[in-house]
Amino acid sequence: MNFIKLTLIFTLSILFVSCNNQDEDKTKNISKSSKKINIKMAAAFPSSLIILGETGIKLSKTINNISGGNINIKYFEPGALVPAMEIFDAVSSGSVDAGWASPAFWAGKIPALQFFTTFPFGPNPSEYIAWLRYGGGNDIFKEIYHAHNIHSIHCMATSPEGSGWFREEINSVEDLKGLKMRFLGLGAKVMEKLGVSTQLMAGGDIYAALELGTIDATEYGMPAMDLELGFHAIADNYYFPGWHQPASLGELMINLDLWNSLTLTQQGQIEVTCAETFLDSLAKSEAVQVQAINKLKEFGVKIHKWSPEMMALFNENWAIVVEEEASKNAEFQRVWSSLKSFRENYAIWHNLGYVD
């Protein structure tokens, strides 16, 4: 009888300790899931700029709402925390929590990252997202950034851009030679092949550079963005199509140590919000261009389309540039090989399923 009592007491003791441990675990989980995090986000785009800036503001507000206030992202204007072109290093080191930018801005550090935002004669947004999600693109993207202590998520997509603003009409390649032009990414390498001297600068610096003559021409965004930035007041010849940026993707970069400290719920909330802002930014960028083009015409802007001869020239030089760059950098070659292979296979479906 005493043995039975002792066994019963021992069993109840184990159950009691187990229940207490479970309660403690639940308390820890509740505490962890309700942890509040404040994130300072350095932006490369002014918050007032249509799509590029406003999407970042929308992202921060939506994440705050979805998380019930547990994730508070504060949008800092370009230069408020660090200069726009220094965001990568700041996020990597942890001196800034997060960044709102474009992977193409870091081409000087990691040339391969340019493929994760846009490249000449590249895919439209649907093909792009297919490669990223189901063609291995995202795996490479994360691997590259994680090596630099950054976790990056595509949170924005935009429609094709304009090809450039010029003071004078461009009728042949001879008219390009000697021009100083702001140009982004791999398209800049193509323009350099054609005799253009290119440089990359943040959007907020372009107007002054045009006005002062530091540059002769520029490309930046699509009509709705360029209208807001006022380029038409200085250069009134606007060229299409944007062969160098058929689609553009923007990113939210978060310091990797900070990202790993978030709960799975918080990480999921950020990822789901990014998926929504990716879709919304693309929808808006498609919806607002006609009104902007009409407004630019009212201001006297001359809208041009590149001739077939010029388009062929751009394409021909792009083929040279991409192989040259791939031969210099193994990581660049790896990403290009992945994209090239995916696009060759995708073309079978595209040619059958889509109306050209």
N, C-alpha and C positions, 0 to 999 in steps of 0.2 A: 504494500500500500504506500509506504514511504517513497519507494522507488518511482511509483506512478505519479505521486505528487511532485517529486523533484523533476521528473521528466516534463510534466505539465507546466511547472513554473519556468523551467529552462526554455521550453517552446514559446511560452507567452513572452518571455524576455526577448527572445530573438525577433519575434513579430513586432514587439514594441520598438526595438532598436531599428528594425527595417523600416517601419512606418515613419519613424522620426527622420531617418536618412532620406526617404522618399520625399517627405515634406521639405527637408532642407534642399534637396535637388530641385524641387518645384520652385522653391523660393529663389534659388540661384538663377534658374531659367527665366523666371518672371523678371528678376532684377536685370538680367542680361538683356532680355528682349525690350525692356523699357528704358534702357540706357540712352541718354540723349547725347547727340553728337553735333557739334558746331563745326562747319567746314567753310574756310575762307577760300573762295574761288577767284583766282586772277584771270581776267578775261583779255583776250586779244582783240575783241570787237566792242565798240561802244554799245551800251545797253539800248540806246535810242535807235540803233541801226536796224532797219527792217530785216527780219528773218535771222540774220547772224547774231545780232544782239538780243532781240526780243525772244528768241528761242531759249537762250540761256536764262533769261529772267523767268520765262514760263516753266522751264525745267526746275528751277529752284523753288518756285511757289508750289508746283505740283508735288514735288517730293516732300515738302513740308506738310502739305495737306494729307497725302497718302500715309505718311508715317505718324500722323497724329502729333506732329511737333517734335518727334524724336530725331529727325534729321533736319537740321537747319543749314542750308547752303546760302551764303551771302555772296552776292555778285559784286566784284570789285572792278571798277572801270580800268581800261588799259593804262598802265603806268602807276596806278594807285598803290599796288604792292610791289610789282616789278615791271620793267619794260616788257612789252608784248613778246619780243623775240627771246626773252630770258625765262619764260614760263617753264619750259622743259626742265632746265637745270634746277629751278626753284622747287618744282614738284618732286623731282628726283631726290633732292637733298632733304626734303621735308620742311624747308623754310617757308613754303607755301603748301597748303593742304591739297589744293586742286587747281586745275586750269581748264579754261574754255577756249579752244583753239582749233587749229587744223594740223593734221600730221605733216602736211607739206611744209610747214614752217620750220621743221627740224631737219630739212634735207641736208644741211651742212654737217650735221652730226651723224645722221643715219639715212643715207640716200634711199634705202629700200622703203622707208615710211611713206614716200611720195605715192606709192602704189595704193595706199590705203585711204587716199582722199580723192585723187583724180590723176589722170594721165592722158596724153594726146591720143585722140581717136579711141578712147576707152569705152567701157560699158555704160549703158543707161542704168538708172537706179535698180531696176528689177534684176538685171543680170549681175550687178555689183553685189547685191545682198545675197543672191544665190551662191556666188563664189565665197563670200564671207562665211555664211552659215552652213553651207553644205559642200563646199569645195575645198575646205581646209584653210581658207583665208584667215578666219578668226584665230585659229590655233597659232599660226605664225605671228599674227598681230600681237597676241598676248605674250608670246614667247619673247619677242623683240623688246616690248615695253618692260616686261618683268625683269629682264636683264639689267634694266636701268632703274629699278625700284619704282616703277610706275605701273598702275593698272589703268588702261584706257578703254573706253566704251564709245562706240559710234552713237551719237545722240542727235545728229542732224544730217539732213540730206537736202540738196538743192538742185534745181533744174539746170539746164545748160547755161553757160555764161556768154556774155558778149566777148568778142575776140580782141577788142581794143579800141581806144580813143586816140585819134590822130588829128593834128592840126591841118594837115594837107591830105588829099586823097592818095591812096596807095594803089597804083595801077600796075606795078611790076615789082619784082624783087629789088630792082635798082633803087626804088623809092624807100626801101627799108634800110639800106646800107647807111651806117653812120648814126642811126637814131639811138638815143638813150631812152630806155623804156623800162618801166616797172613791170615785172612779169613773174608769175608764180611757177614753181615746180619744174617739171621736166619740159614743159612747153618753152621755158626760158632757154634751155639748151638747143632747142630747134631754132628759135629766133637768132641765137648767137651764130648758128651755122649759116644764117642768111645775112649776117653782117650787122646785127643789132647788138648794142651793148646793153645788157640787162642788169637789173638789181632788184632785190626783194625788199619791200618796206611795208610796214603796217598800214592799214587802210586810212587811219587818221592823219598820216604824214603825206599822203599822195597829193592832195590838192595843193598844198603849199609848194611841194616839189615841182609840180606842173607850172604853177604860177611864177615861181622864181626861175624856171628854166633849168633846174637841176636835172629834170627828165623832159623829154620831148613828147612822150606818149605813155599810155598806161593801159593795162587791163586790170579789172578788179572783180566785179560781180556781174549779175544780170541786170537788166534795165531798171528794175525797181530800186535796187541798191545804188547803182551808179547815179540815178536821178537824185537821190538824197544827198550823195556826196558832191554833187555839183560839177562834175567833170565837163558837162556841156558848156559851161561858161568860159572854158579855156580852149577845149579841143572839140570841134563840132562834127567830126567824121567818125561814125560809130560802126564797127564792122562785125559781121556775123557770117557763119556760125562760130561758136566758141570751140573750135576743133581741139584746143588744148585742155578744155574742161567740159566734156559732155555731161558730166554729173559731178557733184562735189559732196564730200562727206566731212562732217565736223565731229569733234570729239570732246568728251569729258575725261580729263586725266585726273587720277587720284593717286596720291602717294601710296605705294604698295603696302607699307607697314600700317598705314591708317586703314586701307581697304581690308586688310586681314584682321584688323581689330573689330570690324563691324560684325554684327550678328548675320546669320544667313538671311533672316527676315529683312534686315536693313539693306543688305546687298541686293536681294531680290526686288525690293522697292525701288532702288536706284535703276536697276536693269530694266524693269517694266516701264518705268517713267521714261527712260531713254528710248525705248521702243516706240512709245507714243509720240514723243517729240520728234523722233526721226520721221515718222509718218506725217505728222502735222506740218513740219517745216517743208517737206516736199510738196504737200498739197497746196500750201500757201504760196510757195515760190512758183508753182505752175499757174495759180489763179490770178496773180497780181501783175503779170508782165504786160499784158495788152494795154492796160490803162497807163502804165508808165511809158510805154513806147509812144502812145498817142500824145502824151504830155511832152515828151522830148521833141517830137515833131513840131509841136506848137512853139517850142523854143528855137526852132530853126535847125535842129540837128538833122544831118543827112545820114540816113540809114543805108548801109551798103552790105552786099553779100559778096564774099570772096569769089573770084572767078574759078571755074574748074581747074584752070592752069595753076593758080595759086594754091588751091586746096591739094592738088597733086604734089606740088612742091613741098608743102608742109608735111604731107604724109611720107613722102620719099625721105625727107631728112629725119623724120621721127624714127623710121626704120633703122637709119644709121646710128642715131643717138642712143637708142635703147640697147643696141648690141654693144656699142662702145662702152656704155656705162656698166653693162652686165659683165664685161670682161675685166673691169677694174675692181669689182666688189662681189665677193661670194654670196653675201646676204642678199644683195640686189638681184643677183642671178637666180637665187633660190626663189624669191618672190615672183620674179618675172616668169620663171619656168612654170610655177604653179598657175599663174594667171593665163599664160599663153596656152597651156594644155587645156585648162578649163574652157577657155573661150573657143578653142578649136572644136571641142566636143559640143559646146553649147550652140555653136553656129548651125549645127544640124537641125536642132529644134527651132532656132530663131528663123532660119530660112524657110522651114515648113509652116510654122505656126503664126508668123507675123506678116502683116501687110507692110511692105516697104513704102 
